[in-house]
Amino acid sequence: MTRRRFLAALSALALARGQGRVEEVVGGLQVPWALAFLPDGGILVSERVGRIQLLRGGRLTTYAELPVYHRGESGLLGLALHPRFPQEPFVYAYRTVEEGGLRNQVVRLRHQGERGVWDRVVLDGIPARPHGLHSGGRIAFGPDGMLYVTTGEVYERELAQDLASLGGKILRITPEGEPAPGNPFLGRRGARPEVYSLGHRNPQGLAWHPETGELFASEHGPSGEQGFGHDEVNLIVPGGNYGWPRVVGRGNDPRYQDPLYFWPEGFPPGNLAFWRGALYLAGLRGERLLRLVLAGGKGNWRVSRVETALSGYGRLREVQVGPDGALYVTTSNRDGRGQVRPNDDKILRLL
């Protein structure tokens, strides 16, 4: 037995003893970035190369193909369904596009059963650069029905502190792309009204606490420009400034929000999700799914314990709870930074 198979077997055994087992749902994907669960049981999967696949009955078909600038960490990234789907039959996607000037944008498609057809651009002008790094890209509808969008600072650090820029932020917009009512910088001169929080380097995940409704986000720390490591999980508050590039990790500076948890040596995260009373975080370079046990309460959380819930599958990016109550995780071994394993990339299902 190879070391990889041995680790996978150990992970499966651990899940069997605690939270169930792990299954491979489908393989052969090209850098899957996000999942969206359709009410009829189908699953939409975005592939960074510019394709959305529809998984139904164990079979993959092409749902939509979008022109993208696919380089580095850019391309076709986040996916989300309209909160009133299918009555409002819209699928939202985050992409990097080159035509008309390189930038990131949120677009939407109209769902037509087996296909998604182009509808329109919802939000444009999010910074992107030719190197393709730090594009952010996670999108998700919150409990308030508004669309939250994570954006990176494209390796131009000061954009994260510039309220006139959409880079290095978490944005909050309506389903039609307008600044959401109640946004903290509405009406402030020189500030983009879509901004919900600032001071982010490259946020990659969004999750809301199932009881309190609070927003949690995962974020990549520096990889050489200001040291290394200090990847974060943050509790997001409206108008909060999370410090980048003024602060790395926990700065204990009242002007900035300290992370709820960070890894001094680094654990670059993908998405995160609440499942069975804990917060689960996908690890890219760390190649593990972590279980973060929270203690405290609303506005006063702390991480009391961190455990490895899954390993042996390489780089992990997406993690979401499906309508069946299982936890779905995607590998990201074909993104140019991992060791490609047989049948990569995959969607895994934890029961």
HELIX and SHEET records of a PDB file:
HELIX    1   1 ARG A    3  ARG A   17  1                                  15    
HELIX    2   2 ARG A  157  GLN A  161  5                                   5    
SHEET    1   A 4 VAL A  22  VAL A  26  0                                        
SHEET    2   A 4 ILE A 347  LEU A 350 -1                                        
SHEET    3   A 4 LEU A 327  THR A 331 -1                                        
SHEET    4   A 4 LEU A 316  VAL A 321 -1                                        
SHEET    1   B 4 PRO A  32  PHE A  37  0                                        
SHEET    2   B 4 ILE A  43  GLU A  47 -1                                        
SHEET    3   B 4 ARG A  51  ARG A  56 -1                                        
SHEET    4   B 4 ARG A  59  GLU A  65 -1                                        
SHEET    1   C 4 LEU A  76  LEU A  81  0                                        
SHEET    2   C 4 PHE A  90  VAL A  97 -1                                        
SHEET    3   C 4 ARG A 103  GLN A 112 -1                                        
SHEET    4   C 4 ARG A 115  ILE A 126 -1                                        
SHEET    1   D 4 ILE A 139  PHE A 141  0                                        
SHEET    2   D 4 LEU A 147  THR A 150 -1                                        
SHEET    3   D 4 LYS A 169  ILE A 173 -1                                        
SHEET    4   D 4 VAL A 195  LEU A 198 -1                                        
SHEET    1   E 4 PRO A 203  TRP A 208  0                                        
SHEET    2   E 4 LEU A 215  GLU A 219 -1                                        
SHEET    3   E 4 ASP A 231  ILE A 236 -1                                        
SHEET    4   E 4 TYR A 261  TRP A 263 -1                                        
SHEET    1   F 2 SER A 223  GLY A 224  0                                        
SHEET    2   F 2 GLY A 227  PHE A 228 -1                                        
SHEET    1   G 4 PRO A 269  TRP A 275  0                                        
SHEET    2   G 4 ALA A 278  GLY A 283 -1                                        
SHEET    3   G 4 ARG A 288  ALA A 295 -1                                        
SHEET    4   G 4 ARG A 302  SER A 311 -1                                        
END                                                                             
